[in-house]
Amino acid sequence: MTNNKWWWLALIVAICVVVVLACSPGDGQQNIVISDTQTNGVEVSGTGEINVSPDKAIITVGVKTQKAEASDAQNSNSQGMNNVLNAVKSKGVDENTIKTVSYDVNPEYNEAYTKIASFSVTNVIMFETTDVSKAGEILQAAGDAGANTNFNISFGLQDEKTAYNNALKLAVEDAKGKAQTIVDAAGKGLGDMLSIQESYYSSTYSNKTMYDTESITSGSSVPVESGELTIVANVSAVYSVK
């Protein structure tokens, strides 16, 4: 009988050891600690939005030519684009802002689509001017010089970062105001900011307008309204509650 007691005691000890080992964290595992303390906080979002007048215009124009031979179409296009470049530069466009957006050579087929009838070349450029009031005049000059496709104007800011930072400040103020309203309604006090995160921002280039070839090459002036730009900033923040 005594031997049976010792045997059962040894078995119980062995089982306890196995259970302890099984519950111990191994490599790659983490101990989970549950704290009995909690941080009272309120999470809010804030938005800041400002409207500003643009101080630069971004203009796009293109020259499209079509000839029986690809080389002739390219030569004609090159001559036409040189005329356009000279025209816009004569209106004060900085040569350093001019860049090629696309240059395409494409075959044009006959009506039966059985053979190549000719080749078309399309060269599109983009440039900027800080004289926003002259955007329409510059576009018209490009059309008069031979530009005949891809006419459009959009407006932007030379220093968008400063404008965005101003919107960001408004977003932070908006978040704090919301937090204050919430704790006031709950009969509490607003504590320190615990965290804040920039969510995203957007800028709207106002009145990005495309013009058809007829309106540019008709000889009449091009109406352009720059409007305003809308800059938006968003943040999320957490404040402690007293």
Rosetta silent file (secondary structure, phi, psi, omega in degrees, C-alpha in Angstrom):
SEQUENCE: MTNNKWWWLALIVAICVVVVLACSPGDGQQNIVISDTQTNGVEVSGTGEINVSPDKAIITVGVKTQKAEASDAQNSNSQGMNNVLNAVKSKGVDENTIKTVSYDVNPEYNEAYTKIASFSVTNVIMFETTDVSKAGEILQAAGDAGANTNFNISFGLQDEKTAYNNALKLAVEDAKGKAQTIVDAAGKGLGDMLSIQESYYSSTYSNKTMYDTESITSGSSVPVESGELTIVANVSAVYSVK
SCORE:     score description
SCORE:     0.000 S_00000001
   1 L     0.000  -40.390  178.672    0.000    0.000    0.000 S_00000001
   2 H   -62.522  -40.061  179.093    2.862    2.335    0.837 S_00000001
   3 H   -63.701  -37.023  178.163    4.439    1.660   -2.542 S_00000001
   4 H   -64.980  -37.548  177.719    1.177    2.595   -4.277 S_00000001
   5 H   -61.750  -46.428  179.489    1.075    5.979   -2.464 S_00000001
   6 H   -63.007  -35.544 -179.372    4.622    6.803   -3.585 S_00000001
   7 H   -66.512  -44.018  178.461    3.753    5.788   -7.095 S_00000001
   8 H   -65.947  -37.183  178.654    0.715    8.101   -7.217 S_00000001
   9 H   -63.779  -42.963  178.927    2.703   10.965   -5.681 S_00000001
  10 H   -63.747  -37.853 -179.434    5.421   10.609   -8.329 S_00000001
  11 H   -66.584  -40.866  179.873    2.790   10.614  -11.087 S_00000001
  12 H   -63.505  -44.086  179.156    1.192   13.816   -9.778 S_00000001
  13 H   -61.110  -42.533 -179.110    4.570   15.593   -9.615 S_00000001
  14 H   -63.306  -41.522  179.353    5.362   14.520  -13.186 S_00000001
  15 H   -63.586  -41.031  179.303    2.033   15.830  -14.460 S_00000001
  16 H   -62.090  -40.971  179.925    2.619   19.213  -12.753 S_00000001
  17 H   -63.397  -43.103 -179.951    6.046   19.513  -14.365 S_00000001
  18 H   -63.071  -42.344  179.863    4.584   18.818  -17.818 S_00000001
  19 H   -63.474  -42.711  179.468    1.834   21.407  -17.314 S_00000001
  20 H   -62.383  -44.856 -179.579    4.343   24.068  -16.189 S_00000001
  21 H   -64.803  -38.483 -179.521    6.596   23.435  -19.189 S_00000001
  22 H   -66.633  -30.024 -177.938    3.668   23.528  -21.573 S_00000001
  23 H   -87.764  -11.932 -178.894    2.557   26.936  -20.259 S_00000001
  24 L   -77.076  138.688  179.757    6.046   28.482  -20.384 S_00000001
  25 L   -70.519  134.526  177.139    6.735   30.722  -23.430 S_00000001
  26 L   -95.045 -165.213  179.551    9.204   29.307  -25.912 S_00000001
  27 L   -64.837  137.025  177.828   11.322   31.032  -28.534 S_00000001
  28 L    84.369   -6.038  178.841    9.397   33.601  -30.546 S_00000001
  29 L   -97.808  156.820 -179.649    6.562   33.818  -28.015 S_00000001
  30 L  -122.275  141.615  172.482    5.724   36.877  -25.925 S_00000001
  31 L   -73.295  138.337  177.376    4.424   37.143  -22.393 S_00000001
  32 L  -101.589  119.770 -178.983    1.122   38.975  -22.229 S_00000001
  33 L  -110.325  123.742  179.478    0.941   41.438  -19.368 S_00000001
  34 L  -102.142  119.327 -178.697   -2.426   42.877  -18.451 S_00000001
  35 L   -89.647  147.400  178.018   -2.210   46.208  -16.680 S_00000001
  36 L   -94.115   10.317  178.282   -4.828   47.288  -14.224 S_00000001
  37 L  -110.390  145.735  179.293   -4.314   50.914  -15.195 S_00000001
  38 L  -129.763  146.868  177.817   -6.105   52.656  -18.050 S_00000001
  39 L  -101.180  119.492  177.867   -5.466   55.971  -19.773 S_00000001
  40 L   -77.255  125.973 -178.597   -8.539   58.121  -20.226 S_00000001
  41 E  -152.462  163.233  176.892   -8.427   59.736  -23.650 S_00000001
  42 E  -128.756  130.532 -178.836  -10.504   61.108  -26.495 S_00000001
  43 E  -103.828  130.146 -176.727   -9.634   60.517  -30.137 S_00000001
  44 E  -137.048  163.564  173.208  -10.574   63.163  -32.699 S_00000001
  45 E  -119.492  155.108  179.884   -9.887   64.153  -36.280 S_00000001
  46 E  -138.080  146.766  179.639   -9.296   67.633  -37.622 S_00000001
  47 E  -128.694  135.694  175.739   -9.485   69.240  -41.041 S_00000001
  48 E  -122.790  132.862 -177.148   -7.909   72.447  -42.263 S_00000001
  49 E  -137.605  130.386  176.881   -8.849   74.021  -45.571 S_00000001
  50 E  -130.794  148.493  175.404   -7.616   77.208  -47.207 S_00000001
  51 E  -112.556  127.457 -177.796   -8.401   78.849  -50.531 S_00000001
  52 E  -132.707  153.775  176.945   -5.608   80.729  -52.247 S_00000001
  53 L   -80.453  134.885  179.522   -5.154   82.459  -55.570 S_00000001
  54 L   -67.578  150.891  177.683   -2.803   80.612  -57.932 S_00000001
  55 L  -124.297   14.696  171.258    0.476   82.241  -58.872 S_00000001
  56 E  -151.954  150.422  176.634    1.467   80.027  -61.781 S_00000001
  57 E  -116.469  136.601  177.513   -0.211   78.563  -64.858 S_00000001
  58 E  -108.821  116.621 -172.448    0.697   75.180  -66.343 S_00000001
  59 E  -114.988  136.721  176.954    0.012   75.133  -70.070 S_00000001
  60 E  -122.150  132.623  175.081    0.008   72.164  -72.448 S_00000001
  61 E  -141.275  160.218  179.334   -0.015   72.403  -76.256 S_00000001
  62 E  -143.253  160.273  175.282    0.761   70.026  -79.084 S_00000001
  63 E  -122.958  126.493  177.308    1.561   69.909  -82.772 S_00000001
  64 E  -119.541  128.950  178.223    0.178   67.144  -84.964 S_00000001
  65 E  -127.719  155.152 -178.668    1.306   66.625  -88.561 S_00000001
  66 E  -141.136  126.369  179.909    0.431   63.997  -91.140 S_00000001
  67 E  -140.645  164.723  179.664    2.379   63.058  -94.275 S_00000001
  68 L   -65.667  -35.289  179.352    2.670   60.112  -96.640 S_00000001
  69 L  -108.937  141.877 -178.430    6.184   59.383  -95.365 S_00000001
  70 H   -60.673  -41.810 -178.665    7.102   59.153  -91.683 S_00000001
  71 H   -63.182  -37.864  178.386   10.267   61.223  -92.167 S_00000001
  72 H   -67.692  -38.928  178.154    8.304   64.021  -93.848 S_00000001
  73 H   -64.156  -39.446  178.828    5.765   64.020  -91.016 S_00000001
  74 H   -67.145  -43.676  179.634    8.581   64.261  -88.476 S_00000001
  75 H   -63.918  -42.639  178.727   10.334   67.098  -90.298 S_00000001
  76 H   -63.821  -39.746  179.959    7.096   69.031  -90.654 S_00000001
  77 H   -66.218  -41.365  179.878    6.319   68.482  -86.986 S_00000001
  78 H   -60.834  -43.689  178.737    9.754   69.637  -85.910 S_00000001
  79 H   -63.735  -43.201  179.447    9.380   72.858  -87.870 S_00000001
  80 H   -63.612  -41.612 -179.589    5.913   73.466  -86.447 S_00000001
  81 H   -68.772  -35.901  176.398    7.020   72.868  -82.881 S_00000001
  82 H   -60.996  -38.647  176.978    9.991   75.211  -83.270 S_00000001
  83 H   -63.756  -40.606  179.118    7.569   77.933  -84.326 S_00000001
  84 H   -65.358  -44.721 -179.345    5.431   77.249  -81.253 S_00000001
  85 H   -61.024  -43.392  179.116    8.433   77.317  -78.926 S_00000001
  86 H   -63.461  -36.560 -178.364    9.613   80.643  -80.335 S_00000001
  87 H   -67.794  -45.813 -177.296    6.114   82.075  -79.939 S_00000001
  88 H   -72.799  -33.138  177.409    5.643   81.126  -76.284 S_00000001
  89 H   -68.460  -31.063  177.210    9.162   82.197  -75.341 S_00000001
  90 H   -68.831  -17.227  177.695    8.488   85.581  -76.942 S_00000001
  91 L   -93.505    7.834  175.314    5.598   85.880  -74.454 S_00000001
  92 L    99.613    5.367  178.976    7.939   85.501  -71.503 S_00000001
  93 L   -71.638  128.402  179.786    7.833   81.730  -70.911 S_00000001
  94 L   -70.649  125.663 -178.239   11.055   80.552  -69.253 S_00000001
  95 H   -58.314  -29.276 -178.189   12.770   77.995  -71.464 S_00000001
  96 H   -69.277  -16.599  179.423   13.756   75.990  -68.365 S_00000001
  97 H   -90.164   -8.688 -175.751   10.094   75.212  -67.642 S_00000001
  98 L   -83.519  130.159  176.949    9.464   73.694  -71.069 S_00000001
  99 E  -145.105  151.534  178.522    9.446   69.904  -71.287 S_00000001
 100 E   -80.506  127.942  178.394    8.206   67.292  -73.719 S_00000001
 101 E   -88.942  -43.495  179.622    5.184   65.375  -72.457 S_00000001
 102 E  -158.159  153.151  175.700    4.874   62.924  -75.348 S_00000001
 103 E  -143.687  113.424 -173.818    6.138   62.295  -78.859 S_00000001
 104 E  -127.058  137.309  172.987    4.279   59.733  -80.954 S_00000001
 105 E  -118.170  121.660 -175.793    4.637   58.469  -84.518 S_00000001
 106 E  -132.477  140.928  174.514    1.651   56.430  -85.722 S_00000001
 107 E   -76.150  144.167  175.576    0.649   54.861  -89.028 S_00000001
 108 E  -113.721  124.002 -174.677   -2.671   55.938  -90.524 S_00000001
 109 E   -94.305  162.011  175.976   -4.476   53.223  -92.515 S_00000001
 110 L   -71.471  175.781 -175.177   -6.822   53.461  -95.476 S_00000001
 111 L   -61.635  -33.798  179.708  -10.579   53.028  -95.040 S_00000001
 112 L   -81.060   -5.989 -179.959  -10.365   49.275  -95.622 S_00000001
 113 L    57.396   39.387 -178.572   -7.561   49.114  -93.076 S_00000001
 114 L  -106.627  -20.057  178.347   -5.506   47.044  -95.519 S_00000001
 115 L  -154.343  160.672  179.917   -2.469   49.264  -95.934 S_00000001
 116 E   -76.229  125.138 -179.643   -0.731   52.297  -94.458 S_00000001
 117 E   -94.871  -31.326 -178.258   -1.886   55.476  -96.170 S_00000001
 118 E  -165.776 -177.953  177.557    0.210   57.969  -94.200 S_00000001
 119 E  -129.527  141.503  176.513    1.967   58.690  -90.916 S_00000001
 120 E  -115.963  142.484  177.600    1.011   61.101  -88.149 S_00000001
 121 E  -124.217  128.106  178.820    3.389   62.658  -85.639 S_00000001
 122 E  -123.457  122.067 -179.874    2.143   64.255  -82.417 S_00000001
 123 E  -120.070  119.123 -177.358    4.489   66.243  -80.184 S_00000001
 124 E  -116.440  131.257  178.403    3.068   67.591  -76.893 S_00000001
 125 E  -121.351  160.321  176.257    4.911   70.009  -74.600 S_00000001
 126 E  -132.472  142.517  177.916    4.194   71.510  -71.198 S_00000001
 127 E  -151.923  169.516 -176.231    5.482   74.768  -69.747 S_00000001
 128 E  -125.202  155.123  170.712    4.775   77.224  -66.947 S_00000001
 129 E  -140.253  140.867  177.685    4.305   80.941  -66.524 S_00000001
 130 L   -91.417   -4.031  174.744    4.150   82.951  -63.328 S_00000001
 131 L   -95.340   83.638 -173.638    2.172   85.672  -65.088 S_00000001
 132 H   -58.498  -34.313 -177.218   -1.219   84.034  -64.608 S_00000001
 133 H   -65.572  -18.930 -178.094   -3.038   86.893  -66.302 S_00000001
 134 H   -98.824    7.656 -175.488   -1.222   86.121  -69.586 S_00000001
 135 H   -59.015  -45.570  179.837   -2.113   82.405  -69.707 S_00000001
 136 H   -65.272  -39.556  179.223   -4.818   82.875  -72.326 S_00000001
 137 H   -64.060  -39.616  179.495   -2.615   85.145  -74.407 S_00000001
 138 H   -67.962  -41.952  178.556    0.216   82.593  -74.361 S_00000001
 139 H   -61.858  -41.458  178.825   -2.123   79.772  -75.349 S_00000001
 140 H   -64.164  -39.565  179.199   -3.441   81.883  -78.214 S_00000001
 141 H   -63.500  -38.725  178.183    0.107   82.665  -79.361 S_00000001
 142 H   -64.081  -41.316  178.559    0.910   78.953  -79.434 S_00000001
 143 H   -65.845  -41.041  179.031   -2.179   78.300  -81.566 S_00000001
 144 H   -64.600  -29.443 -177.494   -1.337   81.125  -83.949 S_00000001
 145 H   -84.242   -9.137  177.083    2.175   79.702  -84.364 S_00000001
 146 L   130.431   -5.716  175.186    0.942   76.248  -85.377 S_00000001
 147 L   -64.518  136.715 -175.257   -0.102   74.314  -82.248 S_00000001
 148 L  -142.312   15.270  178.893   -3.221   72.353  -83.143 S_00000001
 149 E  -160.477  163.067  174.790   -3.896   69.752  -80.427 S_00000001
 150 E    55.844   47.710  177.395   -3.819   69.027  -76.669 S_00000001
 151 E   -85.837  121.756  169.643   -4.619   72.547  -75.488 S_00000001
 152 E  -159.152  156.391 -179.697   -5.186   72.848  -71.741 S_00000001
 153 E  -132.799  135.080  169.585   -4.384   75.103  -68.798 S_00000001
 154 E  -131.587  167.047 -175.026   -4.273   74.365  -65.086 S_00000001
 155 E  -126.482  148.274 -178.118   -3.203   76.549  -62.175 S_00000001
 156 E  -150.359 -167.516 -179.320   -0.967   75.956  -59.184 S_00000001
 157 L  -120.324  141.088  175.137    1.291   77.477  -56.537 S_00000001
 158 L   -70.067  -34.570  179.918    5.000   78.131  -56.669 S_00000001
 159 L  -123.959   75.011 -178.838    5.210   77.448  -52.918 S_00000001
 160 H   -70.105  -26.925 -177.942    2.520   74.885  -52.189 S_00000001
 161 H   -61.042  -44.011  179.849    4.352   73.703  -49.053 S_00000001
 162 H   -63.258  -42.677  179.079    3.747   76.978  -47.180 S_00000001
 163 H   -62.465  -41.449  179.965    0.076   76.942  -48.109 S_00000001
 164 H   -65.916  -41.186  178.967   -0.244   73.344  -46.943 S_00000001
 165 H   -61.034  -35.793  176.503    1.471   74.079  -43.625 S_00000001
 166 H   -66.135  -39.906  176.597   -1.075   76.827  -42.992 S_00000001
 167 H   -66.344  -35.136  179.864   -3.873   74.347  -43.680 S_00000001
 168 H   -65.097  -39.605  177.348   -2.155   71.860  -41.365 S_00000001
 169 H   -61.772  -40.735  178.154   -2.178   74.364  -38.502 S_00000001
 170 H   -64.781  -35.624  179.196   -5.904   74.839  -39.011 S_00000001
 171 H   -65.636  -40.731  178.344   -6.386   71.060  -38.933 S_00000001
 172 H   -65.028  -42.826  178.051   -4.610   70.798  -35.568 S_00000001
 173 H   -63.229  -38.194  179.273   -6.702   73.642  -34.160 S_00000001
 174 H   -64.739  -41.566  179.274   -9.848   71.951  -35.456 S_00000001
 175 H   -63.412  -44.406 -179.829   -8.924   68.676  -33.760 S_00000001
 176 H   -64.570  -38.652  178.927   -8.282   70.401  -30.441 S_00000001
 177 H   -63.241  -40.463  177.900  -11.574   72.290  -30.698 S_00000001
 178 H   -64.638  -42.945  179.596  -13.484   69.059  -31.254 S_00000001
 179 H   -61.590  -41.807  179.577  -11.761   67.412  -28.297 S_00000001
 180 H   -63.168  -41.354  179.377  -12.611   70.388  -26.083 S_00000001
 181 H   -62.565  -41.489 -178.518  -16.260   70.248  -27.146 S_00000001
 182 H   -65.259  -47.819 -177.396  -16.479   66.538  -26.368 S_00000001
 183 H   -70.219  -33.272  176.618  -14.974   66.750  -22.873 S_00000001
 184 H   -62.157  -43.234 -179.984  -17.027   69.842  -22.038 S_00000001
 185 H   -65.664  -28.957 -179.251  -20.191   67.961  -22.966 S_00000001
 186 L   -89.405    0.463 -179.895  -19.067   65.055  -20.801 S_00000001
 187 L    72.364   28.719  179.860  -18.323   67.322  -17.833 S_00000001
 188 L  -116.968  176.879  177.039  -14.608   66.606  -17.978 S_00000001
 189 L  -111.411  150.537 -179.933  -11.463   68.607  -18.520 S_00000001
 190 E   -87.853  127.638  179.709   -9.121   68.442  -21.518 S_00000001
 191 E   -96.484 -154.080 -178.436   -5.622   67.230  -20.780 S_00000001
 192 E   -76.747  158.776  173.181   -2.440   67.091  -22.837 S_00000001
 193 E   -74.030  126.948 -179.356   -2.192   65.824  -26.372 S_00000001
 194 E   -90.345  -34.663  178.857   -1.018   62.213  -26.224 S_00000001
 195 E  -161.601  156.445  175.895   -0.444   61.669  -29.935 S_00000001
 196 E  -149.382  143.991 -177.524   -1.114   63.235  -33.305 S_00000001
 197 E  -140.248  133.783  175.576   -0.827   61.897  -36.820 S_00000001
 198 E   -76.127  126.074 -176.701   -1.033   63.548  -40.213 S_00000001
 199 E   -85.652  -66.284  179.068   -3.626   61.672  -42.233 S_00000001
 200 E  -167.049  167.605  175.200   -3.413   62.966  -45.786 S_00000001
 201 E  -140.469  159.948  178.071   -3.615   66.128  -47.773 S_00000001
 202 E  -143.271  151.064  174.842   -4.959   67.163  -51.118 S_00000001
 203 E  -129.209  137.868 -178.675   -4.625   70.125  -53.389 S_00000001
 204 E  -110.156  114.812  174.945   -7.110   71.057  -56.054 S_00000001
 205 L   -79.473  110.799 -171.092   -5.787   72.707  -59.165 S_00000001
 206 L   -74.240  149.161  171.835   -8.734   74.895  -60.056 S_00000001
 207 L    51.566   47.695  171.706  -10.231   75.229  -63.497 S_00000001
 208 L   -72.203  109.371 -170.260   -8.101   72.710  -65.336 S_00000001
 209 E  -118.469  135.015  173.298   -9.573   73.416  -68.729 S_00000001
 210 E  -102.004  138.939 -178.518   -9.139   71.716  -72.078 S_00000001
 211 E  -116.079  139.645  177.321   -9.693   73.771  -75.209 S_00000001
 212 L   -79.761  157.441 -175.424  -10.685   72.451  -78.616 S_00000001
 213 H   -59.076  -38.805 -177.322   -8.537   73.307  -81.606 S_00000001
 214 H   -61.857  -39.788 -178.074  -11.222   75.429  -83.245 S_00000001
 215 H   -68.932  -27.360 -179.699  -11.527   77.770  -80.282 S_00000001
 216 H   -83.815  -40.387 -174.187   -7.770   78.378  -80.265 S_00000001
 217 H   -91.115    5.206 -178.739   -7.201   78.733  -84.009 S_00000001
 218 L   -75.285  -15.362  179.693  -10.294   80.867  -84.655 S_00000001
 219 L    95.817  -14.883  177.765   -8.290   84.029  -84.069 S_00000001
 220 L   -83.082  158.930 -178.613  -10.431   85.237  -81.148 S_00000001
 221 L   -67.931  150.549 -178.328   -8.955   85.676  -77.673 S_00000001
 222 L   -92.530  118.399  178.907   -8.978   82.713  -75.305 S_00000001
 223 L   -76.533  128.229 -179.352  -11.050   83.312  -72.129 S_00000001
 224 L  -135.333  129.095  175.054   -9.248   82.045  -69.022 S_00000001
 225 L  -119.917  119.382 -176.312  -10.357   82.238  -65.392 S_00000001
 226 L   -76.621  -29.383  179.474   -7.777   81.144  -62.820 S_00000001
 227 L    62.529 -147.990  179.682  -10.203   80.919  -59.892 S_00000001
 228 L  -129.385  157.437  174.805   -8.825   79.692  -56.559 S_00000001
 229 E  -101.729  141.005  176.398   -6.945   76.666  -55.302 S_00000001
 230 E  -109.311  120.122  178.837   -8.229   74.638  -52.356 S_00000001
 231 E  -109.405  126.381 -175.785   -5.589   73.122  -50.068 S_00000001
 232 E  -123.632  133.620  175.678   -6.813   70.552  -47.522 S_00000001
 233 E  -125.209  147.022 -179.442   -4.936   68.976  -44.573 S_00000001
 234 E  -134.595  140.613  176.864   -6.187   66.274  -42.181 S_00000001
 235 E  -137.023  159.174  169.669   -4.910   65.034  -38.810 S_00000001
 236 E  -126.517  139.590 -174.676   -6.015   62.591  -36.122 S_00000001
 237 E  -141.564  156.770  176.294   -5.132   63.207  -32.464 S_00000001
 238 E  -124.784  127.247  178.105   -5.603   61.735  -29.009 S_00000001
 239 E  -115.586  145.608  174.345   -5.996   63.949  -25.909 S_00000001
 240 E   -76.981  154.846 -179.055   -6.016   62.879  -22.287 S_00000001
 241 E  -116.378  130.386 -179.635   -9.123   63.564  -20.224 S_00000001
 242 L   -88.569    0.000    0.000   -8.933   65.006  -16.700 S_00000001
